Amino acid sequence: TQLLEQSPQFLSIQEGENLTVYCNSSSVFSSLQWYRQEPGEGPVLLVTVVTGGEVKKLKRLTFQFGDARKDSSLHITAAQPGDTGLYLCAGGDDMRFGAGTRLTVKP
Amino acid sequence: DAGVIQSPRHEVTEMGQEVTLRCKPISGHNSLFWYRQTMMRGLELLIYFNNNVPIDDSGMPEDRFSAKMPNASFSTLKIQPSEPRDSAVYFCASSPRRDDQPQHFGDGTRLSIL
């Protein structure tokens, strides 16, 4: 089983701050997905990273896949209250999920 | 396009009762996944199907849990008998293929066993 560890587990910041969350594994992944989950809803796909070293941007969100394809990061610039949610990474043949980072952005 | 549809959205029942959760995947998707989410354990994969065939059920906690996919457009997750520790949000997701494909989730069934 390919395990994914996410850090930090919880993050509470003020509106306007920048932040980075991480998804790490000892295994190589052919791709990783990032999801965001809001209360009362299922996770929603944000991005898929496929190539080692790849960087993808989605407005204020920047996703990076490690060169060795064992880790990934999500950076949010100028966080807003609407970014609040549970951020999950997932990957592997059986599409398992990390435990997630629960982000709270205070106005 | 309709997304993954789960029913019921909420279920409250007494321990010992049988519970059946239902899922309609996105048309054309070949893989279907059942997850359980709790605050303590996060999102746990219970079982997944590929082309209606169960591929990995190692996440199914006990014999009290069973899942079926009689056709490409319908799956059920059954708990019998239910116990209070089964209380969680159960999600169904589907994807075009099994490997490394993004999953599309339903809105979940919030199950409370009293």
Chai-1 contact restraints between the chains, C-beta under 6 A:
chainA,res_idxA,chainB,res_idxB,connection_type,confidence,min_distance_angstrom,max_distance_angstrom,comment,restraint_id
A,S30,B,D100,contact,1.0,0.0,6.0,A-B,restraint_1
A,S31,B,D100,contact,1.0,0.0,6.0,A-B,restraint_2
A,Q33,B,P102,contact,1.0,0.0,6.0,A-B,restraint_3
A,E41,B,D107,contact,1.0,0.0,6.0,A-B,restraint_4
A,G42,B,F91,contact,1.0,0.0,6.0,A-B,restraint_5
A,G42,B,F105,contact,1.0,0.0,6.0,A-B,restraint_6
A,G42,B,G106,contact,1.0,0.0,6.0,A-B,restraint_7
A,G42,B,D107,contact,1.0,0.0,6.0,A-B,restraint_8
A,G42,B,G108,contact,1.0,0.0,6.0,A-B,restraint_9
A,P43,B,F105,contact,1.0,0.0,6.0,A-B,restraint_10
A,L45,B,P102,contact,1.0,0.0,6.0,A-B,restraint_11
A,T48,B,P102,contact,1.0,0.0,6.0,A-B,restraint_12
A,D93,B,D99,contact,1.0,0.0,6.0,A-B,restraint_13
A,D94,B,D56,contact,1.0,0.0,6.0,A-B,restraint_14
A,R96,B,L45,contact,1.0,0.0,6.0,A-B,restraint_15
A,F97,B,L43,contact,1.0,0.0,6.0,A-B,restraint_16
A,A99,B,G42,contact,1.0,0.0,6.0,A-B,restraint_17
